[in-house]
Amino acid sequence: SYTSNNWVLLLVPSPHGLISTGTVDLACIVHGVSNPVQISWNISGDLQEQVLMRSLKAKDGSLMLISHLSIPKDTWTS
């Protein structure tokens, strides 16, 4: 159920971060849910399987889910 404490945040690399490595790190953070939710990554029409998921429980019992994905820099820039 939605409350004012729920939010979703997508983190993408800064332009400076694109220069230093051959991969790009992406993260999706879902905050304030009471049950685990499914987070899927669709990159150029392909559902990504190599995703790191982590969950953290707050003092109020709500969950924060973090989904992390690394993709090639060329995929990101295209």
Stockholm file with secondary structure:
# STOCKHOLM 1.0

chainA/1-78         SYTSNNWVLLLVPSPHGLISTGTVDLACIVHGVSNPVQISWNISGDLQEQVLMRSLKAKDGSLMLISHLSIPKDTWTS
#=GR chainA/1-78 SS CCCTTCEEEEECCCHHHHHHCSEEEEEEEEEEESSCCCCCCEETTEECCCCEEEEEECTTSCEEEEEEEEEEHHHHHC
#=GC SS_cons        CCCTTCEEEEECCCHHHHHHCSEEEEEEEEEEESSCCCCCCEETTEECCCCEEEEEECTTSCEEEEEEEEEEHHHHHC
//
